[in-house]
Amino acid sequence: MELCVTKSNGNLVAPSGLIPSTMLDLSRIDRLPGLRFNARTLHVFEPIGPPGAAWSIIREALSKALVPYYPLAGRLSPDGSCIDCTGDGIWFVEATATCSLNSVGYFKDATLISFDDLLPSHPLENQGIDPLVLMQITEFDEGGLVMGLIFSHTICDGLGATQFLTAVRECARGVDPLTVTPLWHRNFIPPQPPSPTTIPPPNFTPPADYHLEQATIDIPLDQITQLKHKLMEESLQLHCSTFEVIATILWMNRTRAIKSSSESKTLMRLVFFADCRLLVSPPIPKGFYGNCFFPVTVTASNETLAQASIVEVVKMIQAAKARLLEEFSDWVVGQTDEDPFAPPLGYETLFITDWRRLGFDQVDYGSGPAVHVIPTQGSAVIPSVIVGSVPRPDKGVRLMT
């Protein structure tokens, strides 16, 4: 059915109290050119209070949370190296939909989603004003709402964004002080490697007939459990995570599909991102909400993957993960010949991001955690997969690609 959404003009929500007026340096990871984009997500909730209540509840909570999280109310400097803590605020839009969430199946079918209707836009873009966070709360008939969130990846990774949303939840529920005190702490690695390398930025120009299709694949939990048990039996007690199993099956089958249409030998890459908070010395303190991750790259020819067993590919992934500390440490001190954050782009490189442990689906504003969280479509030309959870109450893994 057609979704009809009416939006308010929107306005800025500023911190409710005094904040420092300062410039804060971003970390070396924050400054990566590949992070100069906005992450866009939809969070589907049951009703929060009576009709219209969610807008005021969340607006007030945002304003309170922006006092300790005042950098999010600032602006990115033109060169992308720091945050100007202006206190201008984040952009907030109120909206209503003319249908019920039940009538659209709580958007469990991503093909029913009109992202432009449910994500905020703001009229300040033409004035060069670019908030770091934008939020739209859309209330539906018969209750229920969708939070459309746009977050600058330069200032937060997924864990950091969840930490802020949790603070908003606590402010909405009257928690004072916050359970976690936010810390800037962007100096956890040297700002520049001792020997800077001149590595050209990644570039990929697809052929004229290149077109990626959006797809969603649900895998029930019992199927994953059965496969893990089977691997343990076949490989003398090989222990593997759900992510390793999912990544292996996806990479192998995708590669075999590619090889079936081309017999030429091709180098295939699997790239996923690992949280490095525990790899930093001294350890990053609790409350840090910046970017701290590193790409793990697994490389094999399409011929090797076509002939390999599941056990062999799982071991490839585990071996790459075992090299994480060494490769991250080398990058920190500038001892890398290639930029690990700029792998070759193209159809042969598959990016996978695991969202299941970010905590987005645990944030509760009073009516229970989100029914599910939906990322918007990523790059139109770069193959990528987000590993999430199937919508509640079902259990399993959802691949959004």
KOLGUFI-846086 format. One record per residue (C-alpha): residue in three letters; z negated, y negated, x negated. Coordinates in steps of 0.25 Angstrom, whole numbers, plus 5000, padded with zeros to 4 digits. Example, Ala and Ser with C-alpha at 12.3 -4.5 7.8 and 13.67 -1.06 7.14 Angstrom:
BEGIN
ALA496950184951 SER497150044945 
This chain:
BEGIN
MET500050005000 GLU500249864996 LEU499149794989 CYS498949644993 VAL497949574985 THR497549424987 LYS496949354974 SER496049234973 ASN496549134962 GLY495449174953 ASN494549094944 LEU493749104931 VAL492449174931 ALA491549104920 PRO490249154914 SER489049114923 GLY488249064911 LEU488348994898 ILE489149064887 PRO489449034872 SER490648944869 THR491249014857 MET492349084851 LEU492149234848 ASP493049314838 LEU493749444843 SER493649574835 ARG494849624827 ILE495149724838 ASP495049624849 ARG496149544842 LEU497149654842 PRO498449604848 GLY498549734856 LEU497349684864 ARG497849554868 PHE498049604882 ASN497249614895 ALA496749744901 ARG496949764916 THR496149854925 LEU495849874939 HIS494449924943 VAL494349984957 PHE492949974964 GLU492250004977 PRO491749874985 ILE490849784978 GLY489949724989 PRO490549665002 PRO491949605002 GLY492149494993 ALA490849524985 ALA491449584973 TRP492149454969 SER490849374968 ILE490049484962 ILE491049514951 ARG491349364949 GLU489849334947 ALA489649454938 LEU490849414929 SER490249274928 LYS488849334923 ALA489449434914 LEU490349334907 VAL489049264902 PRO488749374892 TYR490249414891 TYR490749264889 PRO491849304879 LEU492649364891 ALA492549224898 GLY493249164886 ARG494649164881 LEU495449224870 SER495849134858 PRO497349114857 ASP497449194844 GLY496649314851 SER495549314840 CYS494349264848 ILE493749224862 ASP493449084866 CYS492249094874 THR492648984884 GLY491849044896 ASP493049014905 GLY492849154912 ILE493649264917 TRP494749264928 PHE494249314942 VAL495149344954 GLU494649384968 ALA495649464976 THR495749544989 ALA496649664993 THR497149695007 CYS496949845006 SER495749935003 LEU495550004990 ASN495550134998 SER496950105004 VAL497450104989 GLY496650224985 TYR495750134976 PHE497050124967 LYS496850264962 ASP498350264962 ALA498750164951 THR500150144957 LEU499550074969 ILE498949964960 SER499549824960 PHE498849774947 ASP499349634949 ASP498649624962 LEU497349674957 LEU497249614943 PRO496949464941 SER497849354937 HIS497449214934 PRO498249074935 LEU497649034921 GLU498649114913 ASN499648994914 GLN498648904908 GLY498348994896 ILE497049034901 ASP496749184899 PRO495449244903 LEU494949374896 VAL494549434909 LEU495249434923 MET494649504935 GLN495149514949 ILE494249584960 THR495149634972 GLU494349674984 PHE495049764994 ASP494849785009 GLU493749885013 GLY493049854999 GLY493349894985 LEU493949804974 VAL494749814962 MET494349734949 GLY495649694942 LEU495249664927 ILE496049604916 PHE495249604902 SER495749544889 HIS495749664880 THR495549574868 ILE494149554872 CYS493649684877 ASP494049834876 GLY493849924888 LEU492449954885 GLY492149804883 ALA492849774897 THR491949874903 GLN490749814897 PHE491049674903 LEU491349734917 THR489949814916 ALA489349674913 VAL489949614925 ARG489449734933 GLU488049714928 CYS488149564932 ALA488649604946 ARG487449694948 GLY486449594942 VAL486149664929 ASP485549564919 PRO485549574907 LEU486849654905 THR486649804901 VAL487549774889 THR487549644881 PRO488949604877 LEU489249584862 TRP490449514856 HIS490349584842 ARG491849574839 ASN491549574824 PHE491349734823 ILE492549744814 PRO493149644803 PRO494049544810 GLN495249574801 PRO495549694792 PRO495449674777 SER496949694775 PRO497649644787 THR498949724790 THR500149664796 ILE500549764807 PRO501649714817 PRO501149724831 PRO501649844839 ASN502949824846 PHE503649914856 THR504949874863 PRO505249984874 PRO506650024877 ALA507349974889 ASP507150094897 TYR505650114893 HIS504750114905 LEU503350174907 GLU502850224920 GLN501350204925 ALA500650334928 THR499250384931 ILE498750524928 ASP497450584934 ILE496850704927 PRO495650774934 LEU494450794926 ASP494450944928 GLN495850954922 ILE495350884909 THR494050974908 GLN494951094909 LEU495851044898 LYS494651014889 HIS494051154891 LYS495451214888 LEU495551134875 MET494151184871 GLU494551324874 GLU495951314866 SER495451244854 LEU494051304851 GLN493151204858 LEU494051074855 HIS493250964862 CYS494050844867 SER493850724876 THR494550704889 PHE495250584883 GLU495750684871 VAL496250784882 ILE496950674890 ALA497650604879 THR498150734873 ILE498750784886 LEU499350654889 TRP499950634875 MET500450774874 ASN501150774887 ARG501750634886 THR502250674872 ARG502950804877 ALA503550724888 ILE504150624878 LYS504650734869 SER505350804881 SER506250684882 SER506450664867 GLU506450774856 SER506350674845 LYS505050674836 THR504150564840 LEU502850514835 MET501850504847 ARG500550424847 LEU499350424855 VAL498450304854 PHE497050284861 PHE495950194858 ALA494550224854 ASP493250144855 CYS492750104841 ARG491450044845 LEU490750164838 LEU491550154826 VAL491150014822 SER490149994811 PRO489149944814 PRO489249994829 ILE489749894839 PRO488549854847 LYS488449874862 GLY488949764870 PHE490249744862 TYR491449724872 GLY492649704863 ASN493749794858 CYS493349904849 PHE494350024849 PHE495450084840 PRO496750154843 VAL496750304840 THR498150354837 VAL498650494838 THR500050524832 ALA500950654834 SER502450684835 ASN502950714849 GLU503350854844 THR501850884839 LEU501350844852 ALA502350924860 GLN501951044853 ALA500451024851 SER499351084859 ILE498351004867 VAL497251044857 GLU498050994845 VAL498350854852 VAL496850834856 LYS496550864841 MET497550754837 ILE496850654846 GLN495450694841 ALA495950684826 ALA496450544829 LYS495050504835 ALA494350564823 ARG495150464814 LEU494650344823 LEU493550294814 GLU494350304801 GLU495550234807 PHE494650124814 SER493950094801 ASP495250084794 TRP495749984804 VAL494449904803 VAL494649884788 GLY496149864788 GLN496449994782 THR497650034791 ASP499150034789 GLU499450024803 ASP498849954815 PRO498150064824 PHE498149964835 ALA499649954835 PRO500250094836 PRO501750104838 LEU502050074853 GLY503050154861 TYR503150274870 GLU502650364859 THR501350294858 LEU500350324870 PHE499050244871 ILE497850304879 THR496650224882 ASP495350294888 TRP494750214899 ARG493750314904 ARG492550264895 LEU492750114896 GLY491850114908 PHE492750034918 ASP492450134929 GLN490950124927 VAL490849974931 ASP490149964944 TYR489949834951 GLY489149884962 SER490049984970 GLY490150094960 PRO491150104947 ALA492550074949 VAL493350184956 HIS494350174945 VAL494950074934 ILE496450054933 PRO497050004921 THR498349924923 GLN499649974917 GLY499649954902 SER500949924894 ALA502249944901 VAL502850004888 ILE501750074880 PRO501250204885 SER499750204888 VAL498750284895 ILE497350244900 VAL496350364903 GLY495450334914 SER494650404925 VAL495250444939 PRO494750354950 ARG493350394956 PRO492850484961 ASP493850584954 LYS493650624940 GLY494650634929 VAL495550554920 ARG496650454924 LEU497850424915 MET498450284918 THR499750274910 
